[in-house]
Amino acid sequence: MGFFSKKQKLSVDEMKKEIIRLIDENKENIYKVAFYSQSEVQRILNNLIEKWTNANYQGGPIDYATPEEIQILYRLAKKITSMRPEELWASYGELFMPK
């Protein structure tokens, strides 16, 4: 087992930054479409927005996520961005541009 074979575990803060980088800062809009259309993401975000609103909009919604929620969002962000944009457009494009 070599030095590079060990997977480095990211901290919660590192995962938050990576979610933002992979999805929100990505120039490929299909990654945003695919990520935010996931029912699990919608459920988590609805909860986070409620917490954020109750905290008078301090910080950002992601700051109110539990470590478990961050792990779910991170896993989905990595899975979605591992696909090519063309693959995602083929799947999601029909939702927005029916034949």
ABEGO torsion letter per residue (X at the ends): XBAAABBBBBBAAAAAAAAAAAAAABABAAAAAAAAABAAAAAAAAAAAAAAAAAGGBEBAAAABBAAAAAAAAAAAAAAAABBAAAAAAAAAAAABBX
